Amino acid sequence: MNLTLTEILFFVLSAITIISGALVIFSRNPVYSVLYLIVTFFAIAGHYILLNAQFLAAVHVIVYAGAIMVLFLFVIMMLNLNETTEPKTALWSKFAAVIAGLTFLPLLVGALKTSEAVVMTQPQNSDIGLVKTLGQVLFTDYLVPFELSSVLFLSAMVGAVLLGKKSTEETN
């Protein structure tokens, strides 16, 4: 069985993603869970690069592995979570979680049975996923929705500043 470099990288990145994702769940220390989640996000960004979606990989790393994980880490460190302050979970709560997971299992098995095998092929158009192509489509076909979303974000930022300013004036 001859594997190409792309297939080998896919399997390596998949193994890293699955192992680090499991370590996120089973890690006792929340800080280590966040660090394992960052590794998971980088492995997923590697999958995006294999799919020739460099822009999506860069945005994924900047937004998820950068901003959101730093926020998670900051919150975890501020809360100072440890086993002594954590409330004990009741036995009925654990039993309900197992029952909920087992009810999800037939749905997962049914979805996997109906899915088709994915054949790894190289895309015919090598421009798919590149920033240049995305920019051309974004600023030609989707210019009006893009500009409307920017106005929406601007109004949300102004609203957040006004709400924050109002609450600080009331405390003084």
C-alpha positions as CSV (number, residue, x, y, z in Angstrom):
1,M,0.0,0.0,0.0
2,N,1.6,3.2,-1.2
3,L,0.6,6.3,0.7
4,T,1.2,9.8,-0.5
5,L,2.7,12.5,1.7
6,T,-0.8,14.1,1.9
7,E,-2.3,10.9,3.2
8,I,0.4,10.4,5.8
9,L,0.0,13.9,7.0
10,F,-3.8,13.4,7.2
11,F,-3.4,10.3,9.3
12,V,-0.8,11.9,11.6
13,L,-2.9,15.1,12.1
14,S,-6.0,12.9,12.7
15,A,-4.2,10.9,15.4
16,I,-3.0,14.1,17.0
17,T,-6.5,15.6,16.9
18,I,-8.1,12.5,18.4
19,I,-5.5,12.0,21.1
20,S,-5.4,15.6,22.2
21,G,-9.2,15.8,22.1
22,A,-9.4,12.8,24.4
23,L,-6.8,14.4,26.7
24,V,-9.0,17.6,26.9
25,I,-11.8,15.5,28.3
26,F,-9.8,13.2,30.6
27,S,-7.3,15.7,32.0
28,R,-7.8,16.5,35.7
29,N,-6.2,19.9,35.5
30,P,-8.2,22.5,33.7
31,V,-5.1,24.4,32.5
32,Y,-3.8,21.3,30.9
33,S,-7.2,20.7,29.2
34,V,-7.0,24.2,27.7
35,L,-3.4,23.5,26.5
36,Y,-4.5,20.2,24.9
37,L,-7.4,22.0,23.2
38,I,-4.9,24.4,21.7
39,V,-3.0,21.4,20.3
40,T,-6.3,20.1,18.9
41,F,-7.0,23.4,17.2
42,F,-3.6,23.5,15.6
43,A,-4.1,20.0,14.3
44,I,-7.4,21.0,12.8
45,A,-5.7,24.0,11.2
46,G,-3.3,21.5,9.7
47,H,-6.3,19.7,8.1
48,Y,-7.5,23.0,6.6
49,I,-4.0,23.5,5.1
50,L,-4.2,20.0,3.6
51,L,-7.6,21.0,2.1
52,N,-5.9,24.0,0.5
53,A,-7.8,26.4,2.7
54,Q,-4.9,28.5,4.0
55,F,-7.1,31.5,4.9
56,L,-9.4,29.4,7.0
57,A,-6.4,27.8,8.7
58,A,-4.9,31.2,9.6
59,V,-8.3,32.5,10.9
60,H,-8.8,29.3,12.9
61,V,-5.4,29.7,14.6
62,I,-5.8,33.4,15.2
63,V,-9.4,33.3,16.5
64,Y,-9.6,29.9,18.3
65,A,-6.1,29.0,19.3
66,G,-5.2,32.6,19.9
67,A,-8.0,34.7,21.2
68,I,-10.6,32.3,22.6
69,M,-8.1,29.9,24.3
70,V,-6.3,32.9,25.9
71,L,-9.7,34.0,27.3
72,F,-10.4,30.4,28.5
73,L,-7.0,30.2,30.2
74,F,-7.5,33.7,31.8
75,V,-10.9,32.7,33.2
76,I,-9.7,29.4,34.5
77,M,-6.7,31.0,36.3
78,M,-9.0,33.8,37.7
79,L,-11.5,31.2,39.1
80,N,-8.6,29.2,40.7
81,L,-10.4,25.9,40.2
82,N,-9.2,23.0,42.4
83,E,-10.7,19.8,43.8
84,T,-11.4,21.2,47.3
85,T,-13.8,23.9,46.0
86,E,-15.4,21.8,43.4
87,P,-18.8,20.4,44.4
88,K,-19.3,16.6,44.3
89,T,-21.5,15.4,41.6
90,A,-24.5,13.4,42.7
91,L,-24.8,9.7,41.5
92,W,-28.1,10.4,39.8
93,S,-26.5,13.2,37.8
94,K,-23.8,10.8,36.5
95,F,-26.5,8.2,35.7
96,A,-28.5,10.8,33.7
97,A,-25.4,11.8,31.8
98,V,-24.7,8.1,30.8
99,I,-28.4,7.7,29.7
100,A,-28.2,10.8,27.6
101,G,-25.0,9.6,26.0
102,L,-26.5,6.2,25.3
103,T,-29.6,7.8,23.6
104,F,-27.2,9.7,21.4
105,L,-25.4,6.6,20.3
106,P,-28.1,5.2,17.9
107,L,-28.2,8.6,16.2
108,L,-24.4,8.5,15.7
109,V,-24.4,4.9,14.4
110,G,-27.3,5.7,12.0
111,A,-25.5,8.8,10.7
112,L,-22.3,6.8,10.1
113,K,-24.2,3.9,8.4
114,T,-25.8,6.3,5.8
115,S,-22.6,8.3,5.2
116,E,-20.6,7.4,2.1
117,A,-16.9,6.8,1.9
118,V,-14.8,9.8,1.2
119,V,-12.2,9.5,-1.5
120,M,-9.2,11.7,-1.0
121,T,-8.5,13.5,-4.3
122,Q,-6.7,16.6,-5.3
123,P,-9.0,19.5,-6.2
124,Q,-9.2,20.3,-9.9
125,N,-9.0,24.0,-9.3
126,S,-5.9,24.9,-7.2
127,D,-7.3,28.4,-6.4
128,I,-10.0,27.0,-4.1
129,G,-9.5,28.2,-0.5
130,L,-6.9,30.9,-1.3
131,V,-7.2,34.4,0.1
132,K,-7.1,36.0,-3.4
133,T,-10.1,33.9,-4.5
134,L,-12.0,34.6,-1.3
135,G,-11.4,38.3,-1.6
136,Q,-12.6,38.4,-5.2
137,V,-15.8,36.6,-4.3
138,L,-16.3,38.6,-1.1
139,F,-16.0,41.9,-2.7
140,T,-17.9,41.2,-5.9
141,D,-20.7,38.7,-5.3
142,Y,-21.2,39.4,-1.6
143,L,-20.3,43.0,-1.3
144,V,-23.6,44.2,0.1
145,P,-23.9,41.5,2.9
146,F,-20.3,42.1,3.8
147,E,-20.8,45.8,4.2
148,L,-24.1,45.3,6.1
149,S,-22.4,42.9,8.5
150,S,-19.6,45.5,9.1
151,V,-22.3,48.1,9.9
152,L,-23.9,45.6,12.3
153,F,-20.6,44.9,14.1
154,L,-19.9,48.7,14.3
155,S,-23.3,49.3,15.9
156,A,-22.7,46.4,18.4
157,M,-19.4,47.9,19.4
158,V,-20.9,51.4,19.9
159,G,-23.7,49.8,21.9
160,A,-21.2,47.9,24.1
161,V,-19.2,51.1,24.7
162,L,-22.3,53.0,25.7
163,L,-23.6,50.3,28.0
164,G,-20.2,50.0,29.6
165,K,-19.9,53.8,30.0
166,K,-23.4,54.1,31.5
167,S,-22.7,51.4,34.1
168,T,-19.4,53.1,35.2
169,E,-21.1,56.5,35.6
170,E,-23.8,55.0,37.8
171,T,-21.3,53.6,40.2
172,N,-19.6,57.0,40.8
